[in-house]
């Protein structure tokens, strides 16, 4: 069996009880999450989300992508784990039909197994995320937590809706709109190129969102509403106009500090042929 290179987070720990978010340089998020504030405070809380996430270490992740176009509805769900310091992660997706798909995320790249017509079952497909029209915000069937958080850097406005119960937990809820182009200018690492590519891939670059933080200021849930042109006719008289595709992408983060191990496919395991 070909050797596989492994990225491992050997020292994973969430902030200890006596350590505040100020120690990570992101005290604004914790303070605003506790006390609320005006529109400027809300924007700052949301804008700092990716930095606080990067400082948090690791977590388990759950995703749901719901696409609607005309009368067609598709739901894709995923489950996995991410290392925010290494900016790597893995998801196992459940599709409406076909077998499960495994995805490995590394900066600038997405590896997919059991996805693509004509690809052998034991092979992976390698995709450069800045070469995909939408920057892989939705093409892979999930918005990975790192990119979902980086997209919040472009927040145009946000409103603090206060505390709410989400899945049995008390979380602070913010609602607003972020802009893909603005996020691309502020994003860090390879996500900057990824989001820059996505600017031209959507019907609108402004993306409505709902985001939730816990009392520590940690990002726990994000929901983005994307819209882009589809490939089919909108119907109703045989016109040629493309039917718009609306996508609701949700990311839920739990179990911060959980051990995360991401194995990259060996070069011999990557399919080099054409993928349908």
N, C-alpha and C positions, 0 to 999 in steps of 0.2 A: 504494500500500500504506500502510495506517495506520501512523503512527509508534509505536514501542514504547519504553517507558521501561526503561532497563537499570540494574541494580545491579551495580557492579563493585568487586572488591577489588583496588585498584591496587598495594598493597604487601603481597604475601603471602610470608611466610617462616616456616618452622618454627623452634623454638628453636635458636640457633646452638650449636656444640659447647661453648663456654665458658659458656653460660647455663644455669642450673639452674632447676628448678621453683620454688625459693624466690623467684626474682625475680618470679614471677607471683603470689606469695602463697599457693601451694599446695604447700609443701614436704612436707606430711604424706603426700601421695599418692606422691611419688617415694620417700620414705624407707621407707614401709610396703611398697611394691611390691618394693623391694630386700631388705628385712630380715624382713618378716613381722611377726607380733605376735599379741596376743590378740584376743578378739572385738571389744573397743572399737576397736582399731586397724583391724580389717577393716571395721567399719561406717564409720569416718571416711574410709578410702580410697574406699569406694563412694560415700559421700555427697558427696565433693568432685569426683567425676567430671565433672559438668556445668560446673563452674568451670574445670577444667583444659582441657576441650574448648573452651570459649569462648575461652580464651587461645591455643589452638593455631592459630587462623586458619581454615584450610580443609582439606578432604580429599575424596577420592572415597568414595562410599558404595555398598554392595551390600546389598540386603534380600531376605528370603525370608519369606513368610507362609504357614504351613501350617495349614489349617482342617480339623477333623474333627468330624462330627456323625453319629452312627449309623454307617452304612456308607459315608457320603460323605466323600471326601478331595479337597481342593482345594489347589493350590500356586500362589502368585503370586510371581514374582521381579522384582526391580528393580535398576537401576543408574543412578548419577548422581553429583552432587557438591553439597557444601554449604559455605556461608560462615557460620561460627559466630559471627563478630563481628556480621554483619548479620542473622543468624538467618534466612537464606534458603537455598533449595536447589531442586534439580530432580531428579526421578526419571523414568525410562522403564520402565514396567511391562510384563511379559509375562504375559498372562492365559491360562488353560487353553483358551479359545476366543475368537475375535474378534481384532481388530487390536491393536497396541501402544497403551498409554495413557501420555500425558505428564502429569506432575503438577508444579506449581510451588508451593512452600511459602513463604509470607511470614507474619510474625506475625499470628496470628488468622485467617488465610485459607488456603484451598487452592483452586487452579485446576486443573481437569482437562480434558484434551482427548481426544476419542474415547471418552467415557464417558457413558452415559445414552441411553436410547431416545428417539428423536425429536429429538436434537440434531444440527444440521448438522455435517458433517465438519470444516469450517473454523472452528467455534465452540468456545469454552471454557465450562465450567460453573464458577461461583464458589460456594464453600461457606464459611460461617463455621464454624470448627472448634468453637467453644463452643456451637454450636446442634445439633451432631450428638450423638446419645445417648451414644456411647462416647468423646466428645471427640476423635474421629478417631484414636484409637489403632490401630484396625484397619480401620475402614470404608473408607478410601481404598485398601486393598490393601497398605499398608505402614505401619510405624511409623517416622516420620522420626527421624533420629539425635538431633536436638535434644530432641524430646519423650521419646524413649527414655532419654536421659541424665537429663533433669529428673525423670523418674519415679523414678530411683534416690535422689533426695533423701529419699524416705520410707522408707528402709531400716529394717526392724524388727530384723533380725539378719543377720549375714554370717559366713562361715567362709573363712579363707584356705586354699586347697587346694594352694598352692605353684605351682611352675613346671611348664608342660606344653607340648607341641608342638602348635600349631594352624596348619594350612595351611603347614607348613614353618617356622614362626616360634616362638621361645621366648617365651611369654607367662605372666603371673601370673594365676592363676585364682581367682576368688572366687564363692561360691555363697551364696544367701540368699533372703530374702523382703522385698519392699518393699510399702508400703501406698499405694494411690492417694490416699486422703483425706489422709494425712500429707504426701505429695508435693505435693498441691495447696496446702497451707498454706505450703510452703517454696519452691515454684517461683517463677521470675522471669519478668517480662514477661507476654506474652499466654498463656503456657503455664499460668499459674495458673488462669485461667478455664476453659481447655480441660480440665485435669485435674479441676477442680471439677465440671464437667458429667459427666465420665466416672465419678464416684463411684457414681452411680445406674444406670449402664449395664451393670454386670457382676454375675454371680452372686456373686462374692466380690471384695472390694477388695484383699485380699492377693494379691500376684503373685509367684510364685517366679521367680528369675532366676539366670543364670550370666553373669558379666562377666569380661573379660580385659583386662589392661593390659600394655604393653611396658615395657622397662627404664627408659624416660623417664617413666613414669607416664601415658602417653597411652592413652586408651580405644580399644581395637581391635576388640572384639567384645562384643555384648550379646544375650542371648536371654531373652525374657520368655515366661511361660506364662499366657495369659489364659483366663478361663472366663466365658461369659455365656449367657443363655437364648436358645434359637433360636426360630424361628417355626413349626416343624413339630411334629407329634406324635412322641412317642418310640416309638410302635409297640407291639407286643406286647399285643394285646387291644383295640385301638381306643380307648385312653384319650386324654384331651385334654391330658395333660401335654406341655409343650414339651421337645424334645430339646435337651440342653445342647450348646453349641458350644465346643470346645476349640481354642485358637489358639496356636501356637508362632510367635513373631515374632523374627526374627534380623536384626541389623544388623552389618555388617562395615565397618570404616573403614581405608582405605589411602591412600598417597600424600599425606601431610600437606604442606601448602604448595603444592599444585597450584593453578594459576590457576582461578578459578571466576567464571562470568558467568551471572547469572540474569535472563532477560528476562520482564517482566510483560506479560500480554496487554493490548492497548489496549482501552478501554471498548467500542469498536465490535465487538470480536471476542468479547465475552462474551455468551452466550445468555441472554436474559431470560425465556424461556418456561418452562412446566412441564417437569420432568425425571422420567421414570419410572425 
